Amino acid sequence: VCLVKCTRNVHCYFADRLYHALKGAGTRDGTLIRVIVSRSEVDLNLIKAEFKRIAGKSL
């Protein structure tokens, strides 16, 4: 499922990873740092827009 998500819509995949890293009590810092740092210059703005669509709140 993860591989299919990533190949179909990479922004959705990373937004989903961020959503699950922030969901619930506490955060998964490793996931947050890895996604934000690795995508910061590439397409973080598109990921932020997709996150807002998924989560209903801004990143």
Chimera marker file (.cmm) of the C-alpha trace (Angstrom):
<marker_set name="trace">
<marker id="1" x="0.000" y="0.000" z="0.000" r="1" g="1" b="0" radius="0.5"/>
<marker id="2" x="2.797" y="2.380" z="0.912" r="1" g="1" b="0" radius="0.5"/>
<marker id="3" x="4.633" y="1.858" z="-2.376" r="1" g="1" b="0" radius="0.5"/>
<marker id="4" x="1.459" y="2.394" z="-4.405" r="1" g="1" b="0" radius="0.5"/>
<marker id="5" x="0.697" y="5.614" z="-2.493" r="1" g="1" b="0" radius="0.5"/>
<marker id="6" x="4.178" y="6.960" z="-3.109" r="1" g="1" b="0" radius="0.5"/>
<marker id="7" x="4.159" y="6.228" z="-6.835" r="1" g="1" b="0" radius="0.5"/>
<marker id="8" x="0.685" y="7.660" z="-7.374" r="1" g="1" b="0" radius="0.5"/>
<marker id="9" x="1.053" y="10.872" z="-5.352" r="1" g="1" b="0" radius="0.5"/>
<marker id="10" x="4.347" y="11.520" z="-3.600" r="1" g="1" b="0" radius="0.5"/>
<marker id="11" x="3.006" y="14.652" z="-1.864" r="1" g="1" b="0" radius="0.5"/>
<marker id="12" x="0.114" y="12.685" z="-0.398" r="1" g="1" b="0" radius="0.5"/>
<marker id="13" x="2.511" y="9.991" z="0.794" r="1" g="1" b="0" radius="0.5"/>
<marker id="14" x="4.721" y="12.440" z="2.700" r="1" g="1" b="0" radius="0.5"/>
<marker id="15" x="1.722" y="14.377" z="4.053" r="1" g="1" b="0" radius="0.5"/>
<marker id="16" x="0.316" y="11.089" z="5.342" r="1" g="1" b="0" radius="0.5"/>
<marker id="17" x="3.657" y="10.249" z="6.988" r="1" g="1" b="0" radius="0.5"/>
<marker id="18" x="3.656" y="13.663" z="8.707" r="1" g="1" b="0" radius="0.5"/>
<marker id="19" x="0.029" y="13.279" z="9.780" r="1" g="1" b="0" radius="0.5"/>
<marker id="20" x="0.721" y="9.931" z="11.445" r="1" g="1" b="0" radius="0.5"/>
<marker id="21" x="3.925" y="11.260" z="13.038" r="1" g="1" b="0" radius="0.5"/>
<marker id="22" x="1.929" y="14.071" z="14.678" r="1" g="1" b="0" radius="0.5"/>
<marker id="23" x="-1.193" y="12.040" z="15.486" r="1" g="1" b="0" radius="0.5"/>
<marker id="24" x="-1.899" y="11.012" z="19.075" r="1" g="1" b="0" radius="0.5"/>
<marker id="25" x="0.082" y="11.715" z="22.201" r="1" g="1" b="0" radius="0.5"/>
<marker id="26" x="3.643" y="12.801" z="21.499" r="1" g="1" b="0" radius="0.5"/>
<marker id="27" x="5.341" y="12.990" z="18.133" r="1" g="1" b="0" radius="0.5"/>
<marker id="28" x="7.646" y="10.770" z="16.143" r="1" g="1" b="0" radius="0.5"/>
<marker id="29" x="10.528" y="13.213" z="15.886" r="1" g="1" b="0" radius="0.5"/>
<marker id="30" x="12.653" y="11.052" z="13.590" r="1" g="1" b="0" radius="0.5"/>
<marker id="31" x="9.918" y="10.899" z="10.956" r="1" g="1" b="0" radius="0.5"/>
<marker id="32" x="9.199" y="14.632" z="11.227" r="1" g="1" b="0" radius="0.5"/>
<marker id="33" x="12.833" y="15.615" z="10.850" r="1" g="1" b="0" radius="0.5"/>
<marker id="34" x="13.507" y="13.151" z="8.023" r="1" g="1" b="0" radius="0.5"/>
<marker id="35" x="10.529" y="14.291" z="5.920" r="1" g="1" b="0" radius="0.5"/>
<marker id="36" x="10.913" y="18.021" z="6.521" r="1" g="1" b="0" radius="0.5"/>
<marker id="37" x="14.679" y="18.124" z="5.958" r="1" g="1" b="0" radius="0.5"/>
<marker id="38" x="14.691" y="15.811" z="2.938" r="1" g="1" b="0" radius="0.5"/>
<marker id="39" x="11.816" y="17.564" z="1.168" r="1" g="1" b="0" radius="0.5"/>
<marker id="40" x="12.383" y="21.176" z="2.297" r="1" g="1" b="0" radius="0.5"/>
<marker id="41" x="13.872" y="22.424" z="-0.962" r="1" g="1" b="0" radius="0.5"/>
<marker id="42" x="12.050" y="20.040" z="-3.271" r="1" g="1" b="0" radius="0.5"/>
<marker id="43" x="8.316" y="20.200" z="-2.654" r="1" g="1" b="0" radius="0.5"/>
<marker id="44" x="7.537" y="20.979" z="0.983" r="1" g="1" b="0" radius="0.5"/>
<marker id="45" x="4.941" y="23.596" z="0.000" r="1" g="1" b="0" radius="0.5"/>
<marker id="46" x="2.980" y="20.999" z="-1.970" r="1" g="1" b="0" radius="0.5"/>
<marker id="47" x="3.257" y="18.565" z="0.936" r="1" g="1" b="0" radius="0.5"/>
<marker id="48" x="1.966" y="21.261" z="3.300" r="1" g="1" b="0" radius="0.5"/>
<marker id="49" x="-1.066" y="21.828" z="1.065" r="1" g="1" b="0" radius="0.5"/>
<marker id="50" x="-1.777" y="18.086" z="0.935" r="1" g="1" b="0" radius="0.5"/>
<marker id="51" x="-1.364" y="17.834" z="4.719" r="1" g="1" b="0" radius="0.5"/>
<marker id="52" x="-3.947" y="20.577" z="5.175" r="1" g="1" b="0" radius="0.5"/>
<marker id="53" x="-6.347" y="18.661" z="2.925" r="1" g="1" b="0" radius="0.5"/>
<marker id="54" x="-5.811" y="15.413" z="4.846" r="1" g="1" b="0" radius="0.5"/>
<marker id="55" x="-5.665" y="16.743" z="8.405" r="1" g="1" b="0" radius="0.5"/>
<marker id="56" x="-7.902" y="19.792" z="8.120" r="1" g="1" b="0" radius="0.5"/>
<marker id="57" x="-5.223" y="21.980" z="9.724" r="1" g="1" b="0" radius="0.5"/>
<marker id="58" x="-2.015" y="23.612" z="8.596" r="1" g="1" b="0" radius="0.5"/>
<marker id="59" x="1.360" y="22.050" z="9.156" r="1" g="1" b="0" radius="0.5"/>
<link id1="1" id2="2" r="1" g="1" b="0" radius="0.2"/>
<link id1="2" id2="3" r="1" g="1" b="0" radius="0.2"/>
<link id1="3" id2="4" r="1" g="1" b="0" radius="0.2"/>
<link id1="4" id2="5" r="1" g="1" b="0" radius="0.2"/>
<link id1="5" id2="6" r="1" g="1" b="0" radius="0.2"/>
<link id1="6" id2="7" r="1" g="1" b="0" radius="0.2"/>
<link id1="7" id2="8" r="1" g="1" b="0" radius="0.2"/>
<link id1="8" id2="9" r="1" g="1" b="0" radius="0.2"/>
<link id1="9" id2="10" r="1" g="1" b="0" radius="0.2"/>
<link id1="10" id2="11" r="1" g="1" b="0" radius="0.2"/>
<link id1="11" id2="12" r="1" g="1" b="0" radius="0.2"/>
<link id1="12" id2="13" r="1" g="1" b="0" radius="0.2"/>
<link id1="13" id2="14" r="1" g="1" b="0" radius="0.2"/>
<link id1="14" id2="15" r="1" g="1" b="0" radius="0.2"/>
<link id1="15" id2="16" r="1" g="1" b="0" radius="0.2"/>
<link id1="16" id2="17" r="1" g="1" b="0" radius="0.2"/>
<link id1="17" id2="18" r="1" g="1" b="0" radius="0.2"/>
<link id1="18" id2="19" r="1" g="1" b="0" radius="0.2"/>
<link id1="19" id2="20" r="1" g="1" b="0" radius="0.2"/>
<link id1="20" id2="21" r="1" g="1" b="0" radius="0.2"/>
<link id1="21" id2="22" r="1" g="1" b="0" radius="0.2"/>
<link id1="22" id2="23" r="1" g="1" b="0" radius="0.2"/>
<link id1="23" id2="24" r="1" g="1" b="0" radius="0.2"/>
<link id1="24" id2="25" r="1" g="1" b="0" radius="0.2"/>
<link id1="25" id2="26" r="1" g="1" b="0" radius="0.2"/>
<link id1="26" id2="27" r="1" g="1" b="0" radius="0.2"/>
<link id1="27" id2="28" r="1" g="1" b="0" radius="0.2"/>
<link id1="28" id2="29" r="1" g="1" b="0" radius="0.2"/>
<link id1="29" id2="30" r="1" g="1" b="0" radius="0.2"/>
<link id1="30" id2="31" r="1" g="1" b="0" radius="0.2"/>
<link id1="31" id2="32" r="1" g="1" b="0" radius="0.2"/>
<link id1="32" id2="33" r="1" g="1" b="0" radius="0.2"/>
<link id1="33" id2="34" r="1" g="1" b="0" radius="0.2"/>
<link id1="34" id2="35" r="1" g="1" b="0" radius="0.2"/>
<link id1="35" id2="36" r="1" g="1" b="0" radius="0.2"/>
<link id1="36" id2="37" r="1" g="1" b="0" radius="0.2"/>
<link id1="37" id2="38" r="1" g="1" b="0" radius="0.2"/>
<link id1="38" id2="39" r="1" g="1" b="0" radius="0.2"/>
<link id1="39" id2="40" r="1" g="1" b="0" radius="0.2"/>
<link id1="40" id2="41" r="1" g="1" b="0" radius="0.2"/>
<link id1="41" id2="42" r="1" g="1" b="0" radius="0.2"/>
<link id1="42" id2="43" r="1" g="1" b="0" radius="0.2"/>
<link id1="43" id2="44" r="1" g="1" b="0" radius="0.2"/>
<link id1="44" id2="45" r="1" g="1" b="0" radius="0.2"/>
<link id1="45" id2="46" r="1" g="1" b="0" radius="0.2"/>
<link id1="46" id2="47" r="1" g="1" b="0" radius="0.2"/>
<link id1="47" id2="48" r="1" g="1" b="0" radius="0.2"/>
<link id1="48" id2="49" r="1" g="1" b="0" radius="0.2"/>
<link id1="49" id2="50" r="1" g="1" b="0" radius="0.2"/>
<link id1="50" id2="51" r="1" g="1" b="0" radius="0.2"/>
<link id1="51" id2="52" r="1" g="1" b="0" radius="0.2"/>
<link id1="52" id2="53" r="1" g="1" b="0" radius="0.2"/>
<link id1="53" id2="54" r="1" g="1" b="0" radius="0.2"/>
<link id1="54" id2="55" r="1" g="1" b="0" radius="0.2"/>
<link id1="55" id2="56" r="1" g="1" b="0" radius="0.2"/>
<link id1="56" id2="57" r="1" g="1" b="0" radius="0.2"/>
<link id1="57" id2="58" r="1" g="1" b="0" radius="0.2"/>
<link id1="58" id2="59" r="1" g="1" b="0" radius="0.2"/>
</marker_set>
